[in-house]
Amino acid sequence: MPTAATQLPELSGWWPCALALLLSVAGWGALRRVRGATLAAPAVWWIAAAVAIAAVEAMLAYRHLPPTTLPASLWRYAAAVGTFCPLTAVLGAKRPQDRGWQWVVASLWLVLLVPVAQALASPGGTQLELFGVWRWLLWGFIAMGLLNYLPTRFTLSALLVAGAQAVLFGAATSSAGALPATTRVAAALTLFLAACGLAAFRQIDSPPAALPQTTRWLAFRDAWGAFWALRVLQRVNQTAELSHWPVRLQWNGFIAAASDTPPPTSLDEPLSGALNQTLDTLLRRFERVD
């Protein structure tokens, strides 16, 4: 058991609220960039989750509710599970089902609140602690988000988000150690903000590819993640084989179909037009429609 000397000091309750509001501002910036694309809904869920965390932290700070009480633990958990909603929204971000999918996302948030209802029905202890399937479910969502963006340009951001969620749910999964509740939430929000900053830097620092079709593919792959990128890659290569194109799509862009041929740096007009038409057909269900 940690002694009083080894306990970390508790941060002011208003610090996590300020960090969460800053995260919601970053969400508004992301929403402006993706407006018109199917990533708009995940951005809205991002804002909603950040605002929920800010509201809970502001309420706890205003009421001076001790962080080591069961009500404080339940409120924090109820807001924290909202951080899984943006990823879940990405997994359904394809027209025309993307709008109806938001009901699934909202239902997920409600389903993850079942442990709160159970704790209210039979209160005991000073912290919400998950057991069995609920704990594995949280770790599964964390791993799913990490795997979706790990093979993209946003690898570091994906690692930071996974780390932030692990810290945020540290009390519920018994992995927080001696970290005080308010300090834990502030640390998690700092990691979220660092992930946003790195993602923004990677977008600005992205060099153009030799082929404009590769640049478009990489932008889609990085924004929507591996789940949708693998499906689009498969469809493009099926079309390439049927049409006998001399190029194929791999994870990092278009390459020559023949293994002994270097990657193309330019395409003839008919092939370029055919590739553009294929990408338009597949990606118009995701990208902004002008």
ABEGO torsion letter per residue (X at the ends): XBBAAABBBBBBAAAAAAAAAAAAAAAAAAAAAABGBAAAAAAAAAAAAAAAAAAAAAAAAAAGBBAABAAAAAAAAAAAAAAAAAAAAAAABBOAAAAAAAAAAAAAAAAAAAAAAAAAABBBEABBBBBEAAAAAAAAAAAAAAAAAAABAAAAAAAAAAAAAAAAAAAAAGAAEABBAAAAAAAAAAAAAAAAAAAAAAAAABBBBABAAAAAAAAAAAAAEAAAAAAAAAAAAAAAAAAGBABBBBAAEBBBABAABBBBABBBAAAAAAAAAAAAAAAAAABBBX
